[in-house]
Amino acid sequence: MKWQPIETAPKDCLQKLGFVDGRVRFIYWGKTSHVPLYGWNVADQGVENCELCEPSHWMPLPEPPNG
């Protein structure tokens, strides 16, 4: 897996790794929890505390281990 420009990320509501403000974060495309706006959200703060963010890159999450 390699980092890819955020413009290439699918907007499918599934979590991804994102590079946001110099940090690796969990992100997803969807509605924020505070206002009815759609965009990229930081998703590692809990479902009731999602905030819009501006990631520069993304990467899919790795497959979980077997067993």
C-alpha positions, -999 to +999 in steps of 0.1 A: +000+000+000+012+035-008-001+069+000-022+084-027-035+120-033-068+126-015-084+135-048-082+098-058-099+085-026-134+069-030-161+088-012-178+056+001-182+063+038-156+036+047-128+045+070-094+050+055-060+062+068-055+099+061-026+123+064-041+153+082-020+183+095+012+162+096-004+132+114-019+099+103-056+097+113-086+076+105-108+095+081-141+090+062-163+109+038-197+118+051-217+142+073-202+158+103-217+152+137-221+189+145-236+205+114-252+191+082-221+194+061-205+167+040-167+163+036-137+145+049-140+138+087-115+127+113-130+095+126-108+086+155-125+109+180-157+088+185-189+087+165-204+117+182-173+139+178-164+139+141-150+170+126-143+181+090-106+179+080-085+185+049-063+155+044-037+156+017-033+119+012-051+086+019-044+049+021-069+020+025-069+001+058-050-032+057-068-065+058-073-079+093-052-110+102-067-145+097-076-162+129 
